[in-house]
Amino acid sequence: MKLSIPKGKVADVLILNGVECEPYLTSDHQLMMEKGDELMVGTQILMKALNVTKALIGIENNKPDAIAHLKKLAENYNGIEVHALRVQYPQGGEKQLIKALINREVPSGGLPIDVGTVVHNVGTTLAVYEAVQKNKPLFERVVTVTGKSVKNPGNFMVRIGTPVNELIEAAGGMPEDTGKVVNGGPMMGKALNSIEVPVTKGTSGILLFTKQEAKRHEIQNCIRCAKCVSVCPMGLEPYLLMQLSERSMWDEVEKDMAMDCIECGSCSYTCPSGRPLLDYIRLGKSNVSQIIRARNQK
């Protein structure tokens, strides 16, 4: 879909996302270190598909080895530049990365192509290389398995469909003090009800929280401190969206731009009252998306 540019739109730059701003996760970092040459060829293929002559690879500067490695490789390829970015969560979001690299702002409800760019993850770039050069479908990916009590944390090349419990066994087994298993990172990931579920193409990591880490704070009343507003990278009002979602006021949730939320979790993380802001915003987004689909079908 991203490579099929709509009529009337033109891309002038390709952006590759190697930021990996989520704590704990290192699968993209490992990929950049081990598959650098393949990523460069994959980038050239994407550039040809989009008919652009410039590609920017964004990597946060807490990965100096990956930055140095890819910069050296990029010297042999025309139009590919590697940029070191300051560490700032959630810079891995498409809109945030576009702003950081080329200083363009994607409009509300818009897509990167609206500002002349297409953003792809480094994992996707490798998959494109393997599909074109090796005729290989996407049936495996790198997954980080980690946690403070995990015996052998690491990155594993995993077949899609592999049960999560087998991954945990490969990392030394389930620690006794495990309180929660999260699919993804600590900020944007979602807790699993069961570990007998498969790895999918979107599984970047499996994170095992200890019981102490998994414990939620007691929910208290909002004190109007506005911390959630100040940290929201999309300029939303999370406290208001939560209140509207609690009251099932879906029209107001839509009017207050809930669909612009990138679900980074910054609001919930910073809330001194322990309010589950992101949970309710996700609920609101789910209901609003159903309303929008029903409206478009009429």
N, C-alpha and C positions, 0 to 999 in steps of 0.2 A: 504493500500500500504506500509506504513512504517513497519508494522509488518510482511510483506512478504519479508524476506531477500533474495536477489538474490543469485544464486549459486556462490560459490567462496568467498562470503563475510561472515564475522563473527562479531557479536556484543559481546562486553565484558562488556559494561556498559550502563545502561538506565539513561537518564537525563530528569528530569521533570522541566519544565519552569514555575517558580512562580515569575519571575522577575517583570513583569508588569511595564516596564520602562517609558511608555507614561505618560506625565502629565495628570491630571484630572481623568484618569481611575482607578477605584478601585474594579472592579467586581471580579478579581482573588483573590484579598486580602480578600474580603468578603467571597468568596468560601472557602479559606484556613481556615478562622476563624470558619466557621459554619459547614464545611463538612470534617474536618480533618480525622476522622476515616474512612470515605468512601474513601478518597484519598489514605490512606495507603493500604487499601484492593485493590483498583484499581491499585496501584503501584505493588503490589504482583502479580496481574493477568497479567500485562504487562511484568513483569520480567519472569514469567512462559512462556508466549507466545514467548519471545525472547530467552529463555533459558540462562539468565544471573543471576548472583548471587549478583550483586551490582547495586544499584540505588542511584543517587544523585539528591537532590532537591535544586535548586538554587533560593534564594530569596534575593533581595537587602535589605541592612540593614536599609532602611527607613521604614521597616515594622517589628519592633522588636517584636511586639505581635504575629504576624504570625510565625516568626522564633522560638520563645520560645514555642509556642503551638505545632508546628509540631515536634520540637526536642523532646519534652516530649513524644509525641505519638510514635515517631520513636524508642524510647528505647525498645518498645515491639515487634519490627519487625526486623528480621535478614536482614542485607545487605542494609538497607535504611539509608542514611545519609542526614542531612539538612545542607546546607552551606550558610552562610551569605556573600553576595557580596557587594563590595563598589558600591555606586550609580554612574552609568555611562551610559548615553544614547548612543547608542541603544543596551544595553547589552541583551535585550530580543530577539535579533536575534539569530537564531540557531547557526550560525558559531561563533558569539561573545561569546555566552554562553559556547560553547564547549571549546573555548580557555581559558575562565576565570576559568572553573571548572577543566579541565583535561589537559590543555596546549597542545592540539592538534589542528592543522590547517587543515581545510577542503580545498582541492585543488580547484583551479578555475574550475568551471563547475561541481564540484563534489557534493556528498551528505554526510551527517553525517555518513552513514554506511561505507563510504570509510575510515574512521578513527576509525571504530569499535564501533560506538555509534548510538543510536536512541534517538531523542528528541521529547517529547510530552508536550503539555500544561497541566496545572492542570485541566482546564475545560474538556479537552479530557479524562483525567484520570478518572474524575468523571463520564463521559458518559460511559466509558468502564465498570466501576464498576456497574452502573445501568443496562447496557445491559446484563452483565453476571449474576449478582446476583438477579436482579429484572425483567429480561426479558423486560426492558423498552427501547423503541426506543428513539432517540434524538428528542424530540419535544418541549423542552423548554431550556432556558439558562438565566444566569444572565447578565443584561445589565445596565451599568451606564448611568444615565441621569443627566447631570450637565451643569454648566455655571455660570459665575459671577452674572448674573441677574435672574437665575432660583430660584423660590420661595422655592420649596421643593426638592432639589437635592437628589439623592439616588440611590441605587441599587435595581433593580426590577427583580423578577423571571418572565420571559416573554415567552409566547408561541411563537414558530416560526410561522411567518405569521401575527403577531399582527402589525397593522399599526403604523408607527412612530408617527403620530399625536395623537394617543391614549396614547402613552408613555409620550409625552410632556404634555398632559392634566393631567396625573397622577402625574406629577412633579410640578403642579401648573399653567400650561398653558404657552403659548408663551409670553415671555416678550416683551414689546413694542419696546425696543431698539435692538431687535435681527437683526443681519445683515447677519448671515449665520448659517445654520444647517449642522453639519459635522457628517458623519457616521464613527465612530472610534475616535481616539485621534487627538490632534492638529497637530502632526508631520506627521503621516502616514495616517490619515483619509482623506476621500474624501467628498467634499461638495455635498449636495443633491439638486437637482432641485425642488423636490416636497417632502413634508412630508407625502404624501399619498402613501408611499411605505412600504413594509413589513420588519419586522425584519427577518434576516436570521441566519443560524447557525454560521456565522462569525461576527455577529454584537456584538462588545464588548462594545460599548458606543454610545450615542447620545449627541453631544456637541453643545451647543447653544452659538455662538460667538456674542458679542455685535457689533454694527455697527463700533465702533472705532477699535475693535480687528480685524474685518473682512476686514478692508480697506487695500488694497495692496499698497506697495510703488511704486512710479513711476520707471519704468524700465530705467536704465541708462547703459552706456557702461561699459563693463568689464574693470577693472583697473589692471588686472593681479596681484592681491594681493595674490593669491593662498590659501586663507582661505578655500575655498571649498575643495581643495586638502588635506589640513592638517586635516580637520575634517572627511573626508570620511573613514568609518571603513573598507571599502573594498579595499582601496588604489587606487581608480579610479581618473580620472581627469574630474570632472563634467562640468567645463567650456568648455572643448573640446567636450564632448558628446553632450552638448547643441548646440554648433555651428554646429556639424555634423548633428544633427537632424533637425536644422533649414534649412539646405541645402539639406535635404533628401538624405544624403550620407549613406545609410543603411549598405553597405558592410563595410565601415570604422567604423560605430557604432558597428557592431558585432566584428570587429577586436580589438577594444578598450575595449572589455569586458563589454559592457553595460548590458549583461544578468546577470552579477555578482552583479549588483546593488540591494540592499535590500529595496530601496525606503524609507529610514529612514527620509529623508527630512533635514538632517543636513546641506547639502550644501546650500539649499534655505534659511534656517534660518540664516546662518552666513554671507550670501552675502551682502556686504555693498552697492552694486549697485541695490539691489532689483530684481535681475534677477530670473525668474521662472525656475531655473535649473531642479528641479525634474519633472515639467510638461513636459519639452522637453525630458528628459531621459525616462519618461514613454511612450511618443510617440515613441521614438526610440526603446524601448524594444518591444512595441506592433508590430511594423513593422518587426523587426528582428525575432520575434517569428513566425510570419506568413511565413517569408522566410524560416526559419528552417523547419517548418512543411511541406511546399511545397517541399523542398529539400529531406526530408525523405520519402515522398510518392512516389518519382520517382523510 
